Amino acid sequence: MSIKKDTFLKALQVVLCILFIDICIEAGGFIFNTFFILVINPVDANKFWAEVNLSELYNYNQSYFITVTSLMIIVALMRPVMFYIIAKIFHHKILNLLQPFNETVRHFILKTAYLALGIGFLSFWGAKYIQDLVNQGMQMPDLQHLRLGGADVWLFMAVILFGIAQIFKKGIEIQNENDLTV
């Protein structure tokens, strides 16, 4: 049974590393392309990233372009930070199944919840900003292509994680009481 568990955890670590590298490349691509378009060659705004064409936005107003790309970059940077925190807890084997309720795990859950909340709010703000631009007549790529979609999912995840953190807080209190009585 232990071999299956260890194999599963190793496979999970490999998947986390692959996803981490993927979202780091995406965040780096957003940063590089924004810098490249703003400083070196604004003509390349039509091939910003994958299926994202921001040339019309760049030509319409550069400050709008900077705002949209800044939101994309911030969200894109927060996601690898979250994955790093998750990978770190598996790599350092902080999870103790004999005493699962401890402050380290609670802080991990809270950090993840705050990151999810930040991603959710920034994605929502970005989606609202893009919708305002579309209402002004701008032709904008889909929110999923801009990596600003799914704000409701991130906010829901944050709420769930905050609830789990409160459960862990109560579990720590009960576990401490049990340790004192024994």
C-alpha positions as a Markdown table, in Angstrom:
| # | Residue | x | y | z |
|---|---|---|---|---|
| 1 | Met | 0.0 | 0.0 | 0.0 |
| 2 | Ser | 2.9 | 2.4 | 0.8 |
| 3 | Ile | 4.5 | 1.8 | -2.6 |
| 4 | Lys | 1.2 | 2.8 | -4.4 |
| 5 | Lys | 0.9 | 5.9 | -2.2 |
| 6 | Asp | 4.6 | 6.9 | -2.9 |
| 7 | Thr | 4.2 | 6.3 | -6.6 |
| 8 | Phe | 1.0 | 8.4 | -6.7 |
| 9 | Leu | 2.7 | 11.3 | -4.8 |
| 10 | Lys | 5.7 | 11.1 | -7.1 |
| 11 | Ala | 3.4 | 11.2 | -10.2 |
| 12 | Leu | 1.5 | 14.1 | -8.7 |
| 13 | Gln | 4.8 | 16.0 | -8.2 |
| 14 | Val | 5.8 | 15.4 | -11.8 |
| 15 | Val | 2.4 | 16.7 | -13.0 |
| 16 | Leu | 2.8 | 19.7 | -10.8 |
| 17 | Cys | 6.3 | 20.4 | -12.1 |
| 18 | Ile | 5.1 | 20.2 | -15.7 |
| 19 | Leu | 2.1 | 22.5 | -15.0 |
| 20 | Phe | 4.4 | 24.9 | -13.1 |
| 21 | Ile | 6.9 | 25.1 | -16.0 |
| 22 | Asp | 4.0 | 25.6 | -18.5 |
| 23 | Ile | 2.4 | 28.5 | -16.6 |
| 24 | Cys | 5.9 | 30.1 | -15.9 |
| 25 | Ile | 6.6 | 30.0 | -19.7 |
| 26 | Glu | 3.2 | 31.6 | -20.3 |
| 27 | Ala | 3.8 | 34.4 | -17.7 |
| 28 | Gly | 7.3 | 35.0 | -19.2 |
| 29 | Gly | 5.8 | 35.1 | -22.6 |
| 30 | Phe | 3.3 | 37.8 | -21.6 |
| 31 | Ile | 6.1 | 39.8 | -19.9 |
| 32 | Phe | 8.5 | 39.5 | -22.9 |
| 33 | Asn | 5.9 | 40.2 | -25.5 |
| 34 | Thr | 4.5 | 43.3 | -23.7 |
| 35 | Phe | 8.0 | 44.7 | -23.3 |
| 36 | Phe | 8.9 | 43.8 | -27.0 |
| 37 | Ile | 5.7 | 45.5 | -28.3 |
| 38 | Leu | 6.1 | 48.6 | -26.2 |
| 39 | Val | 9.8 | 49.2 | -26.6 |
| 40 | Ile | 11.0 | 47.4 | -29.8 |
| 41 | Asn | 8.4 | 46.6 | -32.4 |
| 42 | Pro | 4.7 | 47.7 | -32.0 |
| 43 | Val | 3.8 | 46.0 | -35.3 |
| 44 | Asp | 4.0 | 42.6 | -33.6 |
| 45 | Ala | 0.9 | 43.4 | -31.4 |
| 46 | Asn | -1.1 | 41.3 | -33.8 |
| 47 | Lys | 0.6 | 38.1 | -32.7 |
| 48 | Phe | 0.9 | 38.9 | -29.0 |
| 49 | Trp | 0.5 | 35.3 | -27.7 |
| 50 | Ala | -1.1 | 32.2 | -29.3 |
| 51 | Glu | -4.5 | 33.3 | -30.4 |
| 52 | Val | -4.3 | 36.8 | -28.9 |
| 53 | Asn | -4.3 | 39.8 | -31.3 |
| 54 | Leu | -4.0 | 43.0 | -29.4 |
| 55 | Ser | -3.0 | 45.2 | -32.4 |
| 56 | Glu | -6.3 | 47.0 | -32.5 |
| 57 | Leu | -6.1 | 47.8 | -28.8 |
| 58 | Tyr | -2.5 | 49.0 | -29.1 |
| 59 | Asn | -3.4 | 51.2 | -32.0 |
| 60 | Tyr | -6.5 | 52.6 | -30.3 |
| 61 | Asn | -4.8 | 53.5 | -27.0 |
| 62 | Gln | -1.5 | 52.4 | -25.6 |
| 63 | Ser | -2.6 | 53.0 | -22.0 |
| 64 | Tyr | -5.5 | 50.6 | -22.5 |
| 65 | Phe | -3.0 | 48.1 | -23.9 |
| 66 | Ile | -0.7 | 48.5 | -20.9 |
| 67 | Thr | -3.6 | 48.1 | -18.5 |
| 68 | Val | -4.9 | 44.9 | -20.1 |
| 69 | Thr | -1.4 | 43.3 | -20.5 |
| 70 | Ser | -0.6 | 44.3 | -16.9 |
| 71 | Leu | -3.7 | 42.5 | -15.6 |
| 72 | Met | -2.8 | 39.5 | -17.7 |
| 73 | Ile | 0.8 | 39.5 | -16.4 |
| 74 | Ile | -0.2 | 39.9 | -12.7 |
| 75 | Val | -2.7 | 37.0 | -13.0 |
| 76 | Ala | -0.2 | 35.0 | -15.0 |
| 77 | Leu | 2.4 | 35.5 | -12.2 |
| 78 | Met | 0.1 | 34.7 | -9.4 |
| 79 | Arg | -0.7 | 31.3 | -10.8 |
| 80 | Pro | 2.9 | 29.9 | -10.7 |
| 81 | Val | 3.3 | 31.3 | -7.2 |
| 82 | Met | 0.3 | 29.2 | -6.2 |
| 83 | Phe | 1.7 | 26.1 | -7.9 |
| 84 | Tyr | 5.0 | 26.7 | -6.3 |
| 85 | Ile | 3.5 | 26.8 | -2.8 |
| 86 | Ile | 1.5 | 23.6 | -3.6 |
| 87 | Ala | 4.6 | 21.8 | -5.0 |
| 88 | Lys | 6.7 | 23.0 | -2.0 |
| 89 | Ile | 4.3 | 21.4 | 0.5 |
| 90 | Phe | 4.6 | 18.1 | -1.3 |
| 91 | His | 8.3 | 18.3 | -1.9 |
| 92 | His | 9.2 | 19.1 | 1.7 |
| 93 | Lys | 6.7 | 16.5 | 3.0 |
| 94 | Ile | 5.0 | 18.9 | 5.4 |
| 95 | Leu | 1.8 | 17.0 | 5.4 |
| 96 | Asn | 1.8 | 14.7 | 8.5 |
| 97 | Leu | -1.1 | 12.3 | 8.4 |
| 98 | Leu | -0.6 | 11.3 | 12.1 |
| 99 | Gln | -1.3 | 14.9 | 13.1 |
| 100 | Pro | -2.9 | 16.6 | 10.1 |
| 101 | Phe | -4.1 | 19.7 | 11.9 |
| 102 | Asn | -1.1 | 21.9 | 12.4 |
| 103 | Glu | -0.3 | 25.6 | 11.8 |
| 104 | Thr | 2.0 | 25.0 | 8.8 |
| 105 | Val | -0.8 | 23.3 | 6.8 |
| 106 | Arg | -3.3 | 26.0 | 7.9 |
| 107 | His | -0.9 | 28.8 | 6.7 |
| 108 | Phe | -0.5 | 26.9 | 3.4 |
| 109 | Ile | -4.2 | 26.8 | 3.0 |
| 110 | Leu | -4.5 | 30.5 | 3.9 |
| 111 | Lys | -1.8 | 31.5 | 1.4 |
| 112 | Thr | -3.4 | 29.5 | -1.3 |
| 113 | Ala | -6.8 | 31.1 | -0.5 |
| 114 | Tyr | -5.4 | 34.6 | -0.6 |
| 115 | Leu | -3.7 | 33.9 | -3.9 |
| 116 | Ala | -7.0 | 32.4 | -5.3 |
| 117 | Leu | -8.8 | 35.5 | -4.1 |
| 118 | Gly | -6.3 | 37.8 | -5.7 |
| 119 | Ile | -6.5 | 35.9 | -9.0 |
| 120 | Gly | -10.3 | 36.0 | -8.8 |
| 121 | Phe | -10.5 | 39.7 | -8.2 |
| 122 | Leu | -7.9 | 40.6 | -10.8 |
| 123 | Ser | -9.5 | 38.3 | -13.4 |
| 124 | Phe | -12.9 | 39.8 | -12.6 |
| 125 | Trp | -11.5 | 43.3 | -12.9 |
| 126 | Gly | -9.8 | 42.4 | -16.2 |
| 127 | Ala | -13.0 | 40.8 | -17.6 |
| 128 | Lys | -15.0 | 43.9 | -16.6 |
| 129 | Tyr | -12.4 | 46.2 | -18.2 |
| 130 | Ile | -12.4 | 44.1 | -21.4 |
| 131 | Gln | -16.2 | 44.2 | -21.5 |
| 132 | Asp | -16.1 | 48.0 | -21.2 |
| 133 | Leu | -13.7 | 48.2 | -24.1 |
| 134 | Val | -15.9 | 45.9 | -26.2 |
| 135 | Asn | -18.9 | 48.2 | -25.3 |
| 136 | Gln | -16.8 | 51.1 | -26.7 |
| 137 | Gly | -16.5 | 49.2 | -30.0 |
| 138 | Met | -13.1 | 47.5 | -29.6 |
| 139 | Gln | -12.5 | 44.1 | -31.1 |
| 140 | Met | -11.0 | 42.1 | -28.3 |
| 141 | Pro | -10.0 | 38.4 | -28.0 |
| 142 | Asp | -12.0 | 36.0 | -25.9 |
| 143 | Leu | -11.3 | 36.2 | -22.1 |
| 144 | Gln | -10.1 | 32.6 | -22.1 |
| 145 | His | -7.4 | 33.5 | -24.6 |
| 146 | Leu | -6.3 | 36.4 | -22.5 |
| 147 | Arg | -6.2 | 34.1 | -19.5 |
| 148 | Leu | -8.6 | 36.4 | -17.6 |
| 149 | Gly | -11.6 | 34.1 | -17.6 |
| 150 | Gly | -12.9 | 32.1 | -14.8 |
| 151 | Ala | -12.9 | 34.7 | -12.0 |
| 152 | Asp | -16.0 | 33.1 | -10.5 |
| 153 | Val | -14.2 | 29.8 | -10.2 |
| 154 | Trp | -11.1 | 31.4 | -8.5 |
| 155 | Leu | -13.4 | 33.3 | -6.1 |
| 156 | Phe | -15.3 | 30.1 | -5.3 |
| 157 | Met | -12.1 | 28.3 | -4.7 |
| 158 | Ala | -10.9 | 31.1 | -2.3 |
| 159 | Val | -14.1 | 30.9 | -0.3 |
| 160 | Ile | -13.8 | 27.1 | 0.0 |
| 161 | Leu | -10.2 | 27.4 | 1.1 |
| 162 | Phe | -11.0 | 30.0 | 3.7 |
| 163 | Gly | -13.7 | 27.6 | 5.0 |
| 164 | Ile | -11.2 | 24.8 | 5.1 |
| 165 | Ala | -8.7 | 27.0 | 6.9 |
| 166 | Gln | -11.3 | 27.7 | 9.6 |
| 167 | Ile | -12.0 | 24.0 | 10.0 |
| 168 | Phe | -8.2 | 23.5 | 10.4 |
| 169 | Lys | -8.1 | 26.2 | 13.0 |
| 170 | Lys | -10.8 | 24.4 | 15.0 |
| 171 | Gly | -9.0 | 21.1 | 14.4 |
| 172 | Ile | -5.8 | 22.5 | 15.8 |
| 173 | Glu | -7.6 | 23.7 | 18.9 |
| 174 | Ile | -9.2 | 20.3 | 19.5 |
| 175 | Gln | -5.9 | 18.5 | 18.7 |
| 176 | Asn | -4.1 | 20.7 | 21.3 |
| 177 | Glu | -6.7 | 20.1 | 23.9 |
| 178 | Asn | -6.4 | 16.3 | 23.3 |
| 179 | Asp | -2.6 | 16.5 | 23.6 |
| 180 | Leu | -2.9 | 18.3 | 26.9 |
| 181 | Thr | -5.4 | 15.8 | 28.4 |
| 182 | Val | -3.3 | 12.8 | 27.5 |
